[in-house]
Amino acid sequence: MRTTLPPGAACPPRRARGSVLLYVRFGALDVRLGDRMAYLANGDQLAIPAGVEHSWRTPADSSADIVVVTAELPLTSTALEV
């Protein structure tokens, strides 16, 4: 999912059943991952493991265009015979 967040927008704390990948196309994002904080800016990405509490917000003076990719089930590879 791609979305644009206005300045000061926030995502409340949550735990995803699957992994989450955040990618910042432009702007800035403050991310809390468990008890750690990260600052993401243009081109940064962050992988959030399944079950880890996380939240994010944009700074009061900056919007952010982000892409959020979620995998609700574990990803597996399958070999196909031709």
Secondary structure, DSSP 8 states (H G I E B T S, - for coil): -EEEE-TT-EEEEE--SSEEEEEEEEEEEEEEETTEEEEEETT-EEEE-TT--EEEE--TT--EEEEEEEESS---------
